Amino acid sequence: MSIGRRNLAALAAALAVLVVMLSGVPATPADKTLDDLLFDLQLVPLEGKTPPPFELERLADGQRVSLASLKGQALFLYFWATW
């Protein structure tokens, strides 16, 4: 059975979320806000801030996608490294 690149990327993302959820993060206290929870996971929104320009290669077709081409759209970037 062959798994396509898109399906493999979706599976990897789902597994990463599952690992984070099961990694021993304590139960959420009722007094924590969403911003506090995102900060704990080092997911800090850049709302109102301008990120530096950059381009990435799209996994599906190899085309380059620039951050500027996605202006006005909601965007979630998650950089993960194992070093």
N, CA, C and O atoms as a Tinker XYZ file with bonds, in Angstrom:
   332  protein
     1  N      0.844000   -1.176000    0.000000    73     2
     2  CA     0.000000    0.000000    0.000000    64     1     3
     3  C      0.888000    1.239000    0.000000    63     2     4     5
     4  O      1.777000    1.367000    0.843000    81     3
     5  N      0.658000    2.126000   -0.918000    73     3     6
     6  CA     1.477000    3.325000   -1.064000    64     5     7
     7  C      0.793000    4.512000   -0.394000    63     6     8     9
     8  O     -0.388000    4.775000   -0.620000    81     7
     9  N      1.554000    5.220000    0.432000    73     7    10
    10  CA     1.034000    6.422000    1.093000    64     9    11
    11  C      1.608000    7.621000    0.357000    63    10    12    13
    12  O      2.825000    7.733000    0.207000    81    11
    13  N      0.740000    8.522000   -0.105000    73    11    14
    14  CA     1.195000    9.718000   -0.802000    64    13    15
    15  C      1.884000   10.684000    0.144000    63    14    16    17
    16  O      1.758000   10.577000    1.364000    81    15
    17  N      2.616000   11.632000   -0.437000    73    15    18
    18  CA     3.344000   12.614000    0.378000    64    17    19
    19  C      2.402000   13.445000    1.233000    63    18    20    21
    20  O      2.708000   13.751000    2.385000    81    19
    21  N      1.263000   13.808000    0.671000    73    19    22
    22  CA     0.299000   14.625000    1.416000    64    21    23
    23  C     -0.260000   13.844000    2.604000    63    22    24    25
    24  O     -0.376000   14.372000    3.711000    81    23
    25  N     -0.608000   12.571000    2.357000    73    23    26
    26  CA    -1.128000   11.743000    3.450000    64    25    27
    27  C     -0.053000   11.494000    4.501000    63    26    28    29
    28  O     -0.343000   11.467000    5.697000    81    27
    29  N      1.178000   11.313000    4.058000    73    27    30
    30  CA     2.275000   11.096000    5.000000    64    29    31
    31  C      2.507000   12.341000    5.851000    63    30    32    33
    32  O      2.760000   12.232000    7.051000    81    31
    33  N      2.422000   13.522000    5.241000    73    31    34
    34  CA     2.588000   14.775000    5.987000    64    33    35
    35  C      1.451000   14.954000    6.988000    63    34    36    37
    36  O      1.686000   15.392000    8.114000    81    35
    37  N      0.229000   14.622000    6.595000    73    35    38
    38  CA    -0.918000   14.730000    7.506000    64    37    39
    39  C     -0.773000   13.750000    8.663000    63    38    40    41
    40  O     -1.091000   14.083000    9.804000    81    39
    41  N     -0.298000   12.550000    8.374000    73    39    42
    42  CA    -0.088000   11.557000    9.421000    64    41    43
    43  C      0.998000   12.015000   10.388000    63    42    44    45
    44  O      0.854000   11.866000   11.602000    81    43
    45  N      2.089000   12.574000    9.852000    73    43    46
    46  CA     3.168000   13.076000   10.704000    64    45    47
    47  C      2.681000   14.209000   11.594000    63    46    48    49
    48  O      3.037000   14.269000   12.771000    81    47
    49  N      1.870000   15.107000   11.047000    73    47    50
    50  CA     1.338000   16.214000   11.844000    64    49    51
    51  C      0.416000   15.694000   12.950000    63    50    52    53
    52  O      0.475000   16.167000   14.085000    81    51
    53  N     -0.431000   14.723000   12.616000    73    51    54
    54  CA    -1.335000   14.158000   13.623000    64    53    55
    55  C     -0.541000   13.462000   14.731000    63    54    56    57
    56  O     -0.886000   13.569000   15.908000    81    55
    57  N      0.510000   12.756000   14.356000    73    55    58
    58  CA     1.339000   12.092000   15.362000    64    57    59
    59  C      2.056000   13.105000   16.242000    63    58    60    61
    60  O      2.192000   12.893000   17.447000    81    59
    61  N      2.518000   14.209000   15.650000    73    59    62
    62  CA     3.192000   15.251000   16.438000    64    61    63
    63  C      2.238000   15.852000   17.458000    63    62    64    65
    64  O      2.623000   16.090000   18.602000    81    63
    65  N      1.001000   16.098000   17.056000    73    63    66
    66  CA     0.003000   16.636000   17.987000    64    65    67
    67  C     -0.270000   15.630000   19.094000    63    66    68    69
    68  O     -0.395000   16.005000   20.260000    81    67
    69  N     -0.362000   14.359000   18.737000    73    67    70
    70  CA    -0.609000   13.317000   19.730000    64    69    71
    71  C      0.547000   13.221000   20.724000    63    70    72    73
    72  O      0.319000   13.071000   21.924000    81    71
    73  N      1.772000   13.305000   20.240000    73    71    74
    74  CA     2.937000   13.260000   21.124000    64    73    75
    75  C      2.910000   14.427000   22.102000    63    74    76    77
    76  O      3.179000   14.250000   23.290000    81    75
    77  N      2.588000   15.616000   21.609000    73    75    78
    78  CA     2.517000   16.784000   22.485000    64    77    79
    79  C      1.427000   16.592000   23.533000    63    78    80    81
    80  O      1.614000   16.934000   24.701000    81    79
    81  N      0.299000   16.048000   23.116000    73    79    82
    82  CA    -0.805000   15.855000   24.043000    64    81    83
    83  C     -0.474000   14.822000   25.121000    63    82    84    85
    84  O     -0.933000   14.940000   26.257000    81    83
    85  N      0.311000   13.822000   24.770000    73    83    86
    86  CA     0.615000   12.751000   25.706000    64    85    87
    87  C      1.976000   12.897000   26.378000    63    86    88    89
    88  O      2.424000   11.973000   27.057000    81    87
    89  N      2.634000   14.021000   26.206000    73    87    90
    90  CA     4.006000   14.179000   26.684000    64    89    91
    91  C      4.110000   14.576000   28.152000    63    90    92    93
    92  O      5.166000   15.034000   28.589000    81    91
    93  N      3.081000   14.417000   28.888000    73    91    94
    94  CA     3.154000   14.723000   30.303000    64    93    95
    95  C      2.782000   16.151000   30.632000    63    94    96    97
    96  O      3.066000   16.625000   31.732000    81    95
    97  N      2.155000   16.844000   29.705000    73    95    98
    98  CA     1.676000   18.193000   30.000000    64    97    99
    99  C      0.571000   18.055000   31.039000    63    98   100   101
   100  O     -0.405000   17.344000   30.800000    81    99
   101  N      0.699000   18.711000   32.175000    73    99   102
   102  CA    -0.305000   18.549000   33.229000    64   101   103
   103  C     -1.675000   19.041000   32.792000    63   102   104   105
   104  O     -1.798000   19.821000   31.848000    81   103
   105  N     -2.685000   18.582000   33.482000    73   103   106
   106  CA    -4.052000   19.016000   33.196000    64   105   107
   107  C     -4.145000   20.529000   33.305000    63   106   108   109
   108  O     -3.456000   21.142000   34.120000    81   107
   109  N     -4.982000   21.118000   32.500000    73   107   110
   110  CA    -5.093000   22.555000   32.414000    64   109   111
   111  C     -5.828000   23.127000   33.613000    63   110   112   113
   112  O     -6.983000   22.776000   33.852000    81   111
   113  N     -5.176000   24.004000   34.373000    73   111   114
   114  CA    -5.893000   24.677000   35.456000    64   113   115
   115  C     -6.942000   25.624000   34.865000    63   114   116   117
   116  O     -6.753000   26.169000   33.778000    81   115
   117  N     -8.026000   25.808000   35.577000    73   115   118
   118  CA    -9.126000   26.623000   35.078000    64   117   119
   119  C     -8.746000   28.091000   34.936000    63   118   120   121
   120  O     -9.385000   28.811000   34.169000    81   119
   121  N     -7.718000   28.558000   35.656000    73   119   122
   122  CA    -7.380000   29.977000   35.606000    64   121   123
   123  C     -6.415000   30.322000   34.461000    63   122   124   125
   124  O     -6.085000   31.493000   34.277000    81   123
   125  N     -5.969000   29.345000   33.706000    73   123   126
   126  CA    -5.064000   29.630000   32.584000    64   125   127
   127  C     -5.869000   30.061000   31.366000    63   126   128   129
   128  O     -6.898000   29.465000   31.047000    81   127
   129  N     -5.398000   31.087000   30.701000    73   127   130
   130  CA    -6.063000   31.545000   29.488000    64   129   131
   131  C     -5.445000   30.829000   28.289000    63   130   132   133
   132  O     -4.413000   30.168000   28.408000    81   131
   133  N     -6.082000   30.967000   27.156000    73   131   134
   134  CA    -5.564000   30.356000   25.936000    64   133   135
   135  C     -4.159000   30.880000   25.631000    63   134   136   137
   136  O     -3.290000   30.111000   25.220000    81   135
   137  N     -3.931000   32.173000   25.826000    73   135   138
   138  CA    -2.604000   32.738000   25.583000    64   137   139
   139  C     -1.554000   32.090000   26.466000    63   138   140   141
   140  O     -0.443000   31.821000   26.009000    81   139
   141  N     -1.892000   31.833000   27.730000    73   139   142
   142  CA    -0.956000   31.170000   28.637000    64   141   143
   143  C     -0.643000   29.752000   28.165000    63   142   144   145
   144  O      0.507000   29.315000   28.204000    81   143
   145  N     -1.673000   29.042000   27.721000    73   143   146
   146  CA    -1.482000   27.673000   27.261000    64   145   147
   147  C     -0.622000   27.629000   26.002000    63   146   148   149
   148  O      0.259000   26.778000   25.880000    81   147
   149  N     -0.874000   28.537000   25.073000    73   147   150
   150  CA    -0.062000   28.596000   23.857000    64   149   151
   151  C      1.379000   28.947000   24.181000    63   150   152   153
   152  O      2.301000   28.400000   23.575000    81   151
   153  N      1.583000   29.850000   25.128000    73   151   154
   154  CA     2.933000   30.226000   25.525000    64   153   155
   155  C      3.657000   29.037000   26.156000    63   154   156   157
   156  O      4.844000   28.830000   25.901000    81   155
   157  N      2.953000   28.254000   26.976000    73   155   158
   158  CA     3.549000   27.060000   27.585000    64   157   159
   159  C      4.041000   26.079000   26.531000    63   158   160   161
   160  O      5.064000   25.421000   26.722000    81   159
   161  N      3.326000   25.980000   25.432000    73   159   162
   162  CA     3.722000   25.092000   24.338000    64   161   163
   163  C      4.661000   25.775000   23.348000    63   162   164   165
   164  O      5.004000   25.203000   22.313000    81   163
   165  N      5.069000   26.986000   23.666000    73   163   166
   166  CA     5.919000   27.814000   22.823000    64   165   167
   167  C      5.257000   28.083000   21.474000    63   166   168   169
   168  O      5.933000   28.160000   20.447000    81   167
   169  N      3.933000   28.227000   21.484000    73   167   170
   170  CA     3.163000   28.612000   20.313000    64   169   171
   171  C      2.694000   30.037000   20.552000    63   170   172   173
   172  O      1.618000   30.258000   21.109000    81   171
   173  N      3.490000   30.990000   20.137000    73   171   174
   174  CA     3.224000   32.387000   20.431000    64   173   175
   175  C      2.680000   33.062000   19.185000    63   174   176   177
   176  O      3.389000   33.148000   18.182000    81   175
   177  N      1.440000   33.544000   19.216000    73   175   178
   178  CA     0.882000   34.219000   18.037000    64   177   179
   179  C      1.604000   35.531000   17.756000    63   178   180   181
   180  O      2.016000   36.244000   18.670000    81   179
   181  N      1.746000   35.827000   16.478000    73   179   182
   182  CA     2.396000   37.066000   16.052000    64   181   183
   183  C      1.366000   38.065000   15.559000    63   182   184   185
   184  O      1.653000   38.859000   14.663000    81   183
   185  N      0.185000   38.037000   16.123000    73   183   186
   186  CA    -0.887000   38.924000   15.698000    64   185   187
   187  C     -0.448000   40.378000   15.834000    63   186   188   189
   188  O      0.008000   40.804000   16.896000    81   187
   189  N     -0.589000   41.124000   14.761000    73   187   190
   190  CA    -0.213000   42.532000   14.770000    64   189   191
   191  C      1.260000   42.778000   14.511000    63   190   192   193
   192  O      1.679000   43.932000   14.412000    81   191
   193  N      2.057000   41.727000   14.399000    73   191   194
   194  CA     3.484000   41.869000   14.119000    64   193   195
   195  C      3.764000   41.389000   12.702000    63   194   196   197
   196  O      3.092000   40.486000   12.205000    81   195
   197  N      4.742000   41.985000   12.061000    73   195   198
   198  CA     5.101000   41.607000   10.706000    64   197   199
   199  C      6.285000   40.650000   10.738000    63   198   200   201
   200  O      7.367000   41.029000   11.187000    81   199
   201  N      6.103000   39.415000   10.270000    73   199   202
   202  CA     7.214000   38.473000   10.238000    64   201   203
   203  C      8.164000   38.796000    9.090000    63   202   204   205
   204  O      7.769000   39.470000    8.139000    81   203
   205  N      9.396000   38.332000    9.159000    73   203   206
   206  CA    10.321000   38.578000    8.062000    64   205   207
   207  C      9.883000   37.793000    6.819000    63   206   208   209
   208  O      9.278000   36.728000    6.945000    81   207
   209  N     10.181000   38.306000    5.629000    73   207   210
   210  CA     9.775000   37.602000    4.406000    64   209   211
   211  C     10.594000   36.320000    4.222000    63   210   212   213
   212  O     11.794000   36.293000    4.498000    81   211
   213  N      9.933000   35.267000    3.757000    73   211   214
   214  CA    10.633000   34.030000    3.424000    64   213   215
   215  C      9.775000   33.195000    2.494000    63   214   216   217
   216  O      8.587000   33.464000    2.316000    81   215
   217  N     10.392000   32.173000    1.900000    73   215   218
   218  CA     9.708000   31.245000    1.010000    64   217   219
   219  C      9.982000   29.826000    1.463000    63   218   220   221
   220  O     11.039000   29.531000    2.021000    81   219
   221  N      9.017000   28.948000    1.214000    73   219   222
   222  CA     9.161000   27.531000    1.505000    64   221   223
   223  C      8.732000   26.728000    0.286000    63   222   224   225
   224  O      7.967000   27.209000   -0.549000    81   223
   225  N      9.230000   25.506000    0.192000    73   223   226
   226  CA     8.817000   24.619000   -0.885000    64   225   227
   227  C      7.601000   23.821000   -0.438000    63   226   228   229
   228  O      7.606000   23.196000    0.623000    81   227
   229  N      6.567000   23.852000   -1.256000    73   227   230
   230  CA     5.345000   23.113000   -0.955000    64   229   231
   231  C      5.617000   21.623000   -1.149000    63   230   232   233
   232  O      6.149000   21.225000   -2.185000    81   231
   233  N      5.260000   20.795000   -0.165000    73   231   234
   234  CA     5.512000   19.362000   -0.246000    64   233   235
   235  C      4.719000   18.691000   -1.358000    63   234   236   237
   236  O      5.207000   17.754000   -1.990000    81   235
   237  N      3.510000   19.160000   -1.598000    73   235   238
   238  CA     2.625000   18.504000   -2.553000    64   237   239
   239  C      3.163000   18.547000   -3.985000    63   238   240   241
   240  O      3.101000   17.546000   -4.699000    81   239
   241  N      3.691000   19.703000   -4.407000    73   239   242
   242  CA     4.092000   19.826000   -5.814000    64   241   243
   243  C      5.457000   20.472000   -6.020000    63   242   244   245
   244  O      5.866000   20.672000   -7.164000    81   243
   245  N      6.162000   20.799000   -4.966000    73   243   246
   246  CA     7.508000   21.355000   -5.089000    64   245   247
   247  C      7.550000   22.832000   -5.452000    63   246   248   249
   248  O      8.639000   23.386000   -5.605000    81   247
   249  N      6.399000   23.492000   -5.596000    73   247   250
   250  CA     6.390000   24.912000   -5.941000    64   249   251
   251  C      6.777000   25.741000   -4.725000    63   250   252   253
   252  O      6.524000   25.355000   -3.584000    81   251
   253  N      7.399000   26.895000   -4.993000    73   251   254
   254  CA     7.783000   27.811000   -3.919000    64   253   255
   255  C      6.578000   28.647000   -3.515000    63   254   256   257
   256  O      5.840000   29.139000   -4.369000    81   255
   257  N      6.383000   28.804000   -2.212000    73   255   258
   258  CA     5.286000   29.608000   -1.676000    64   257   259
   259  C      5.901000   30.663000   -0.780000    63   258   260   261
   260  O      6.654000   30.345000    0.141000    81   259
   261  N      5.578000   31.923000   -1.051000    73   259   262
   262  CA     6.112000   32.999000   -0.223000    64   261   263
   263  C      5.085000   33.399000    0.827000    63   262   264   265
   264  O      3.880000   33.230000    0.636000    81   263
   265  N      5.572000   33.919000    1.914000    73   263   266
   266  CA     4.699000   34.390000    2.963000    64   265   267
   267  C      3.836000   35.552000    2.451000    63   266   268   269
   268  O      2.668000   35.675000    2.819000    81   267
   269  N      4.422000   36.396000    1.602000    73   267   270
   270  CA     3.684000   37.545000    1.060000    64   269   271
   271  C      2.490000   37.106000    0.205000    63   270   272   273
   272  O      1.483000   37.811000    0.144000    81   271
   273  N      2.595000   35.938000   -0.461000    73   271   274
   274  CA     1.493000   35.474000   -1.309000    64   273   275
   275  C      0.296000   35.009000   -0.481000    63   274   276   277
   276  O     -0.794000   34.826000   -1.023000    81   275
   277  N      0.485000   34.816000    0.821000    73   275   278
   278  CA    -0.595000   34.363000    1.694000    64   277   279
   279  C     -1.153000   35.488000    2.556000    63   278   280   281
   280  O     -1.892000   35.237000    3.508000    81   279
   281  N     -0.799000   36.729000    2.224000    73   279   282
   282  CA    -1.247000   37.874000    3.017000    64   281   283
   283  C     -2.770000   37.933000    3.074000    63   282   284   285
   284  O     -3.450000   37.756000    2.064000    81   283
   285  N     -3.292000   38.183000    4.271000    73   283   286
   286  CA    -4.731000   38.280000    4.467000    64   285   287
   287  C     -5.384000   36.963000    4.829000    63   286   288   289
   288  O     -6.578000   36.932000    5.129000    81   287
   289  N     -4.629000   35.872000    4.808000    73   287   290
   290  CA    -5.162000   34.559000    5.160000    64   289   291
   291  C     -4.644000   34.159000    6.542000    63   290   292   293
   292  O     -3.548000   34.549000    6.943000    81   291
   293  N     -5.436000   33.386000    7.250000    73   291   294
   294  CA    -4.963000   32.849000    8.526000    64   293   295
   295  C     -3.859000   31.843000    8.228000    63   294   296   297
   296  O     -3.969000   31.049000    7.294000    81   295
   297  N     -2.809000   31.881000    9.017000    73   295   298
   298  CA    -1.648000   31.039000    8.738000    64   297   299
   299  C     -1.107000   30.473000   10.035000    63   298   300   301
   300  O     -0.960000   31.196000   11.021000    81   299
   301  N     -0.812000   29.195000   10.039000    73   299   302
   302  CA    -0.221000   28.533000   11.194000    64   301   303
   303  C      1.093000   27.923000   10.740000    63   302   304   305
   304  O      1.105000   26.992000    9.935000    81   303
   305  N      2.196000   28.441000   11.252000    73   303   306
   306  CA     3.519000   27.902000   10.940000    64   305   307
   307  C      4.067000   27.229000   12.177000    63   306   308   309
   308  O      4.070000   27.808000   13.263000    81   307
   309  N      4.523000   26.024000   12.012000    73   307   310
   310  CA     5.099000   25.297000   13.133000    64   309   311
   311  C      6.418000   24.709000   12.665000    63   310   312   313
   312  O      6.438000   23.810000   11.824000    81   311
   313  N      7.510000   25.209000   13.201000    73   311   314
   314  CA     8.832000   24.716000   12.850000    64   313   315
   315  C      9.268000   23.726000   13.917000    63   314   316   317
   316  O      9.267000   24.032000   15.109000    81   315
   317  N      9.635000   22.551000   13.472000    73   315   318
   318  CA    10.008000   21.505000   14.412000    64   317   319
   319  C     11.376000   20.976000   14.014000    63   318   320   321
   320  O     11.610000   20.661000   12.847000    81   319
   321  N     12.253000   20.882000   14.956000    73   319   322
   322  CA    13.589000   20.378000   14.669000    64   321   323
   323  C     13.969000   19.365000   15.738000    63   322   324   325
   324  O     13.429000   19.375000   16.844000    81   323
   325  N     14.901000   18.498000   15.393000    73   323   326
   326  CA    15.307000   17.449000   16.319000    64   325   327
   327  C     16.754000   17.582000   16.747000    63   326   328   329
   328  O     17.314000   16.634000   17.297000    81   327
   329  N     17.385000   18.737000   16.512000    73   327   330
   330  CA    18.777000   18.851000   16.886000    64   329   331
   331  C     18.993000   19.156000   18.322000    63   330   332
   332  O     20.136000   19.277000   18.763000    81   331
